[in-house]
């Protein structure tokens, strides 16, 4: 899934679109191309693969949807530890099935 970065959060395409529409409605769309690349001012992206490799599964800072990012070895260990505690959301199980001998 493609994501955008805005004010320290990852946002799915839908939430980023809503933020951009709200900013435009308030007259805050940056004209300067440099400001368009400032994630404190405007959603920057899109970035593929859920924002890229991370130490944990990433979720949208707006709606909470799972973004489907790849994991570092530390992130894989985190998901396995969550599974041992019985705390793995179904979307993680489906996406990271390779950790449990499923899929890839």
Secondary structure, DSSP 8 states (H G I E B T S, - for coil): --EEEETTEEEEHHHHHHHHHHHHHTT----SHHHHT-TTTS-EEEESGGGS-BSS--B-TTT--B----B-HHHHHHHHHHHHTT---HHHHHHTGGGGT---
